[in-house]
Amino acid sequence: MKTYGALTIIGAGSDSSTLRVRCKCGRECTKKKNALHARIKGCSYRCTFSRAAKAAGRQKHNVQQDHPAIHAWHAMKGRCYRPHHPFYQWYGARGIQVCERWLRDFNNFWEDMGPTWKRGLELDRIDNSGHYEPKNCRWTTRKEQQRNRRVSKFPGWVLDYIETHKIPRSTVQHRVFKMGKSFAEALGIDDFC
């Protein structure tokens, strides 16, 4: 049986221009003969064996194309290298870059970051002036990420206090920035030193 990338021919198709193929992912489908010769790919664009993996000539990571980690990888590159990206001014314009190992290959990114990934976490740089690279990146919750910003309107102790006492952040923000109160006054702390 002849193989094209992730696809193995298993028989003739419904007409002379098609073939039945089996993908490494286990699916069987019909493909046009000229598609096999022109561009080697998996059974569909969402297949775990399609796109970049075949171009590189190796099996791709076992992450689906719509996996949040792939979206995080693309967003990371967009922030750093696309001047029209809404957040480019805070990343690429400041000189933040993606390490060479991750820039062109999601497999490398996933190899380094995949073991610590969990649903609901977001990609975060430990040092906000540093680049996207294995020693400077981690997966964190949005709350943790908000605390790790270059410029934060709230000191860490205020964030801890409003979280513990379930005070809406917008209330404190209004009292401090609109009414001119100190953080202690805004939180109702009378005996604050």
C-alpha positions in Angstrom: 0.0 0.0 0.0 1.3 3.4 -0.9 1.5 6.2 1.7 1.3 10.0 1.3 2.2 11.7 4.6 -0.5 10.6 7.1 -2.6 8.9 4.4 -2.4 5.3 3.2 -4.3 4.3 0.1 -6.7 1.4 0.9 -8.6 1.2 -2.4 -10.3 2.8 -5.4 -12.7 5.6 -4.9 -16.2 6.1 -6.4 -14.8 7.3 -9.7 -11.4 7.2 -11.5 -10.3 10.5 -10.0 -10.6 9.5 -6.3 -9.0 7.0 -3.9 -10.1 5.6 -0.5 -7.5 6.4 2.1 -6.9 5.7 5.8 -5.4 8.5 7.9 -3.0 7.8 10.8 -5.7 9.2 13.1 -7.9 6.2 12.2 -10.4 7.9 9.9 -11.1 6.6 6.4 -12.2 9.0 3.7 -12.1 9.7 -0.1 -9.5 12.0 -1.5 -8.9 13.3 -5.1 -5.8 11.7 -6.6 -4.3 15.0 -7.6 -4.6 16.3 -3.9 -2.4 13.4 -2.7 0.4 14.4 -5.2 0.0 18.1 -5.0 -0.2 18.6 -1.2 0.2 15.9 1.4 -2.2 16.3 4.3 -4.3 14.4 6.8 -7.9 13.5 6.4 -9.2 17.0 7.2 -7.8 20.4 8.3 -8.6 19.6 11.9 -6.8 16.2 11.8 -4.0 15.9 14.3 -1.7 14.7 11.4 -2.4 17.6 9.0 -0.8 20.9 8.2 2.6 21.8 9.6 3.5 18.2 10.7 3.5 16.9 7.2 5.5 19.8 5.9 8.1 19.0 8.5 7.8 15.3 7.6 6.9 14.0 11.1 3.9 13.2 13.1 2.3 16.2 14.8 1.6 16.6 18.5 -1.7 15.1 19.7 -3.4 18.4 20.1 -6.4 19.3 18.0 -6.3 22.5 15.8 -8.8 24.2 18.0 -7.0 23.4 21.3 -6.6 26.5 23.6 -2.8 26.0 23.6 -2.7 26.4 19.8 -4.7 29.6 20.2 -2.3 30.8 22.9 0.7 30.1 20.6 -0.8 32.0 17.7 -1.9 34.9 19.9 1.6 35.1 21.5 3.2 35.4 18.0 0.6 37.9 16.9 1.2 40.2 19.9 5.0 40.2 19.1 5.2 40.3 15.3 2.0 41.8 13.9 1.9 45.6 14.1 -1.8 45.6 13.5 -2.5 43.3 16.4 -4.5 45.2 19.2 -1.8 44.5 21.8 1.3 44.8 19.6 2.2 48.2 21.3 2.7 46.4 24.6 4.6 43.5 23.2 6.3 43.7 19.8 6.8 47.5 20.0 8.5 47.1 23.3 10.9 44.5 21.8 9.3 41.4 23.3 10.0 38.4 21.1 9.3 34.7 20.9 12.3 32.4 21.2 13.5 30.8 18.0 12.6 27.3 19.2 8.9 28.3 19.6 8.5 30.8 16.8 8.0 28.5 13.8 7.1 25.2 15.5 4.2 24.5 17.7 5.6 21.1 18.5 8.5 22.7 20.3 6.2 25.0 22.2 4.0 22.1 23.2 7.0 20.0 24.2 8.1 22.7 26.6 4.7 24.0 27.9 2.3 21.1 27.3 3.2 19.1 30.5 2.0 22.0 32.7 -1.0 23.0 30.7 -4.5 22.7 32.2 -7.9 23.8 30.9 -8.7 27.4 32.1 -5.1 28.5 32.3 -3.5 31.2 30.2 0.1 31.8 28.9 2.0 34.2 31.2 5.5 35.6 31.2 7.1 35.6 34.6 9.2 38.6 33.9 7.1 41.0 31.9 10.2 42.6 30.3 11.5 39.2 29.2 10.8 37.3 26.1 8.5 34.3 25.4 10.8 31.4 26.2 10.7 28.3 28.3 12.4 29.7 31.4 10.2 32.8 31.4 6.7 31.3 30.7 4.1 29.5 32.7 0.4 28.7 32.6 -1.6 30.8 35.1 -5.1 31.7 35.9 -6.4 35.0 34.7 -6.4 36.3 38.3 -2.7 35.4 38.8 -1.9 37.0 35.4 -3.7 40.3 36.4 -1.3 40.5 39.4 1.7 40.0 37.2 1.2 43.2 35.1 3.8 45.9 34.5 1.3 48.6 35.7 -1.3 47.6 38.2 -3.9 50.0 39.7 -4.1 48.0 42.9 -1.3 47.0 45.2 -1.1 43.3 46.0 -2.5 43.7 49.5 -5.6 45.5 48.2 -6.3 42.6 45.7 -5.9 40.1 48.5 -8.3 42.1 50.8 -11.0 42.6 48.2 -10.8 38.9 47.3 -11.0 37.8 50.9 -13.8 40.2 51.8 -15.7 39.8 48.5 -15.7 43.5 47.8 -16.4 44.3 44.1 -13.2 45.6 42.4 -15.3 48.2 40.6 -16.5 49.6 44.0 -12.9 50.1 45.2 -11.9 51.5 41.8 -14.7 54.1 42.0 -13.9 55.1 45.5 -10.2 55.5 44.9 -10.0 56.9 41.3 -13.3 58.9 41.1 -13.8 60.0 44.7 -10.1 60.4 45.6 -10.1 58.2 48.7 -7.1 56.2 49.8 -7.1 52.5 49.4 -7.7 52.1 53.2 -10.6 54.5 53.1 -12.1 52.8 50.1 -11.9 49.4 51.8 -13.4 50.8 55.1 -10.2 50.0 57.1 -10.2 52.5 59.9 -7.1 51.3 61.8 -4.8 50.9 58.8 -1.2 51.9 59.6 
